[in-house]
């Protein structure tokens, strides 16, 4: 049972539509609090980023759940890959899982490129296991898959994993 809109936003200076729009912008798009503040200011609504933060903290879970429900479902074929990054001069590995249509399932930054790191990625992805998992030649994926998802078909081939490689390109450019 959900609370009526009027009582949920009671006691706030701004109408429910403005609060809802600000929180929706923050959770739907990869925007910071100050960007949401600027977008609202462009519409003539003067509100501080701290107010947007408090609204997002109080009302955000409802919006996040709605957005998550409306997102397309993950496919049954996963492409997993990793790429090296330099963060503050330190070498880190960015692990990425993508489905067959290019939707990023999850991203994880690790210090290592071993079985433990692969297991951590697979455990994060375990909500709906895939039919097929495609990786490059890294042996860590096979070792982790045997423990975390033993009944899933695993294909290891550099050419089959182009979907995940293409997903890394924007990160490599940056």
C-alpha positions, 0 to 999 in steps of 0.5 A: 500500500502506497501513501497518497502523494499529498501526505508523502510530500506534506510539509515541503515548500515545493509541490510534489511534482517538482520534488518528484521530478528532481528525484527522478532526474537524479536517479534516472540519469547519471547526473550529480546533485549540482547538475540537477540543481542547474536543470531545475534552475533552467526551468526557473526553480531555484533549489540548492543541491543540498535540498535535492540530496535530502529529497533523494535520500528520503524519496529516492528508493521509491523512484529507484525501484520504479526505474529498475522495474522498467529497465529491460531484462538482462539477456541469457547470454553474458559477455565478461571481460576486464581491462586495466586502468590507472587510478591515482597512479595505481594499476586497477582492473575494471571487470565488466559484464554485458548481455547479448544486446549490449546492456551493462549488467555490472561493473567492478573495479578490483586490484587483482586479476585472479580467481577471487576477483572473478568470483566476486563479479560472478556473485554480484551477477548471480540474481538470474543466471545466464544460459551461456557465459562468454569470456576471453582466454583468462583462466580465472573465469573458468575457475570461478565459474566452476565454484559459483555457477557450475551448471552454466555453459562456458565459451572461451574465445577472443573473437566471441567476446567482442560485445564486452570489448566494445563496451570498454571502448568509452572507458579506454577513450577517457 
